[in-house]
Amino acid sequence: MAHSIPFSANSHASFFSLLIFVLIYLKGTPVYGAKREHDKSYHVVNVKSLDPNPYCIESTKDQSKRESLKVVHRHGPCSHMNEAQTSALTLAEIMSHDQARVDSLQHRLRVNLDRNSLDDSKATLSVKPGRSIGSGNYVVTLGLGTPKKDLTLVFDTGSDVTWIQCQPCIRCYQQQEPIFNPSASQTYKNIICTAPQCSQDLKLGCTRATNACVYAVLYGDGSFTIGLYATETLTLIPSDVFPGFAFGCGLNNTGPGLFNGSAGLLGLGRGPPSLVAQTASKYGSYFSYCLPTLSSSSGTLVFGKDGGTTDSAGIKYTPLLTSSNDPSFYFIEVTGIKVAGELLPISQSVFNSPGTIIDSGTVITRLQPEAYDALRTRFRQLMMNYTMTKGVSLFDTCYDFSGRDTVEVPMISFVFGGNVEVPIPFPGILIGSQELACLAFAGNSDASDMGVFGNSQQQTLDVVYDVAGGKLGFGTGGCS
């Protein structure tokens, strides 16, 4: 909430007293602003805001009229997922998981591209749902079974299959809530192998005794989940209950780095097994979210148009593209990147050839090599007043801001199809701490690899998926 402070030439003492009070109150909290200098736009940032905030900060966005699920960062101070971890992940560990995910996403597209080039009759062939890797940054809690059991799941727009860990476990990783027990639910039912949900693209096999469908989801880092494909009653909010929701009941699961603490994964991709497709009759294949920063308490995941972000002014839409090579992905058209208000000299063909997807599970945006080189070069030029330091993992443009109170960081924005310009919030420009703050982007190793618009760059934005309408919306100031 903004407050206006009266000021006159005779009120210097009162003003500076108030200023000191405000600075003390805001010590250690993010302070963002915009500065115009030689027609260049900059974020003016308190360097202490780069360090992790150990406290939960409630979102100031009014959510009283929104039928939404609460979204929290699983590594943030408001997530109980931290209780299942012995120690916090380092930046290098997070990036290792993230790169494994991106490698898997890109490999999945290449494999299907190769298949289609060999046989044009399979141009619309669906790939195995959920084969992307779930890095699992953001989690939501929903209900499953009768009586309802609350389960906290990673949500992922790059996967289709929703799955949870189930008893009796052959192998299960540690999770915060009790592992789901199908025998304790009145509405659990195995899907038989001849059922439409158990397609050739999903099933691994059948159980001999019961003819139950067996699913398998494999992940790029070697993690996996294997179990029975089943139906159950899904409760998103008290008024929205879905009987017969198809999901994976995982009996053999591994993925301590990716899923530890969570009960499984919520698939929000475009494929038939996803929650988006299974609830289309109710929600019209429409959902939206706002991802909080690591230091804020929560964001939102909203299904349907009523009371959602369509009520927000300033939502701008870019077309959602469809790829026959992988119809589960949400492809978008990147037409340019701006740094400090200037459009970088990047040819349109650099973005168009491999394409770009938006993904809630990828942490850091991946750019085509030529695009990343242009971004890095200009960013470094505008940051010459600051000391560069040795990078870590994927990051090669890092700074040590120790001893400084504030820094001025050039703004970055993406331009999407339809001339939709989206400013990247500051937490999506620099990642790390005041001693090691890195440009939060990375380049692909090959120009033919697709780009990925990651969740760090989506933080605090309203992101609206109108899948039936074929468009994706962005709005600023969605959550803290």
Disulfide bonds with the S-S distance in Angstrom:
Cys56-Cys78 1.35
Cys166-Cys249 1.97
Cys169-Cys172 1.81
Cys193-Cys206 1.68
Cys198-Cys213 2.04
Cys290-Cys479 2.10
Cys398-Cys438 2.11
